[in-house]
Amino acid sequence: MNIDSAFPSKYLKASDITESTIVTIRGFDIEALQDGSEKPVLYFEETEKGLICNKTNAAMITAILKTGETDAWIGKQIILKPERVQYMNQMVAGIRVGDPRPPKTNGFGLAGGRKPAAPAAPADDDVPSEWPADEGIPDPGDPMTARMKNKK
């Protein structure tokens, strides 16, 4: 038995998220917590528990959804993922949010705008021993070309 199950909560804890999970936002509210503070809470279609939304996660959701208007977040998807986070100068288990869409690329299939690596030089056996002659361009070193020049 996991000890966390002995202390049920109406809010998500880091131990509730075992892997990155896509969720759909169904609601947002400001709620009074047991310590007397009021915090924003997100609710999702996939679970009854809400996520107490800290400033870091709120900023990330705003960036992902391109709006800070919480009414516009309804029906949108984000990823909830377990992650080690710094809290009061200690690293603890936490929940972070992420973008469920694949990263945008720079046209080369690489994220972040990096240029692709230069192609490797061909191996010696990839180079043909004789290149095809271009018959439209006379070769000045060819004796036949020199003879034709003299005939003119």
C-alpha positions in Angstrom: 0.0 0.0 0.0 1.3 3.5 -0.9 1.2 5.7 2.2 -0.2 8.6 0.2 -3.5 6.6 -0.1 -3.9 6.9 3.6 -4.1 10.7 3.2 -6.6 11.4 0.4 -6.7 14.8 -1.1 -9.0 16.6 -3.6 -5.8 18.0 -5.3 -3.2 16.2 -7.4 0.1 15.3 -5.7 3.3 14.4 -7.4 2.8 10.8 -6.5 -0.5 10.8 -8.5 1.4 11.4 -11.7 3.7 8.5 -12.6 4.4 9.4 -16.2 3.7 12.3 -18.7 0.0 12.3 -19.3 -2.1 14.4 -21.7 -5.1 16.0 -20.0 -7.9 18.3 -21.2 -8.7 21.4 -19.1 -12.4 21.4 -18.0 -12.3 24.2 -15.4 -10.4 26.8 -13.5 -11.3 28.3 -10.1 -9.7 30.2 -7.2 -10.1 28.1 -4.1 -9.4 28.6 -0.4 -6.9 26.0 0.8 -6.6 24.5 4.3 -3.8 27.0 5.2 -6.2 29.9 4.6 -4.6 31.0 1.3 -6.4 31.3 -2.0 -4.8 29.6 -5.0 -5.8 29.0 -8.7 -6.9 25.4 -9.3 -7.2 23.6 -12.7 -9.6 20.7 -13.2 -9.4 18.2 -16.0 -11.7 15.8 -17.9 -9.5 12.8 -17.0 -9.6 13.1 -13.2 -11.7 14.5 -10.4 -8.6 15.9 -8.6 -7.6 19.5 -9.3 -4.1 20.8 -9.8 -3.1 23.7 -7.6 -1.5 26.0 -10.2 1.7 27.7 -9.1 3.2 30.7 -11.0 5.6 28.5 -13.0 2.9 26.2 -14.3 0.5 29.1 -14.9 3.2 30.9 -17.0 3.9 27.7 -18.9 0.2 27.1 -19.7 0.0 30.8 -20.8 2.9 30.2 -23.2 1.6 26.9 -24.5 -2.0 28.2 -25.1 -0.8 31.7 -26.1 -3.3 33.4 -23.8 -3.6 34.2 -20.1 -7.4 34.2 -20.3 -8.3 31.1 -18.3 -11.8 30.9 -20.0 -9.9 30.3 -23.3 -8.0 27.3 -21.6 -11.2 25.2 -21.3 -11.2 22.3 -23.7 -7.4 22.7 -24.4 -4.9 20.0 -23.7 -1.6 20.1 -21.8 0.8 17.5 -20.4 1.1 16.8 -16.7 4.5 15.3 -15.9 6.3 14.3 -12.8 9.5 16.3 -12.3 12.0 17.1 -9.6 11.5 20.8 -8.7 13.1 23.2 -6.3 11.0 24.1 -3.3 12.3 26.0 -0.3 15.9 25.3 -1.3 15.4 21.6 -1.7 14.7 19.3 -4.7 11.3 17.6 -4.2 8.9 15.7 -6.4 6.5 18.0 -8.2 4.2 18.3 -11.2 5.1 20.4 -14.2 3.0 21.1 -17.3 4.1 20.8 -20.9 3.0 21.2 -24.5 1.4 18.1 -26.0 2.1 19.2 -29.6 5.3 18.1 -31.3 8.0 20.7 -31.3 8.1 23.0 -34.3 11.0 22.5 -36.6 13.1 24.8 -38.8 12.3 23.1 -42.0 15.2 20.7 -41.7 13.3 18.5 -39.2 15.3 19.8 -36.3 13.7 21.6 -33.4 15.1 24.9 -32.1 16.3 26.4 -35.4 19.6 24.6 -35.5 21.2 24.0 -38.9 21.7 20.4 -39.9 25.2 18.9 -39.8 27.2 19.1 -43.1 26.9 15.9 -45.1 29.7 13.5 -44.7 32.3 13.4 -47.5 31.7 10.5 -49.9 33.8 7.4 -49.3 36.5 6.8 -52.0 34.5 3.9 -53.5 31.5 6.3 -54.0 33.5 8.5 -56.4 33.3 7.2 -60.0 36.6 6.5 -61.7 35.5 8.3 -64.9 33.2 11.2 -65.0 30.8 11.3 -68.0 32.1 13.7 -70.7 30.1 16.8 -71.5 30.0 16.8 -75.2 28.8 20.4 -75.5 32.0 21.9 -74.1 35.2 21.5 -76.1 38.3 20.5 -74.0 41.2 22.8 -74.9 43.7 20.1 -73.9 42.1 17.6 -76.3 44.2 17.2 -79.6 41.1 16.9 -81.6 39.8 20.2 -80.4 43.1 21.9 -81.3 42.9 20.4 -84.8 39.4 21.7 -85.4 40.5 25.1 -84.2 43.3 25.1 -86.8 40.9 24.1 -89.6 38.8 27.3 -89.2 
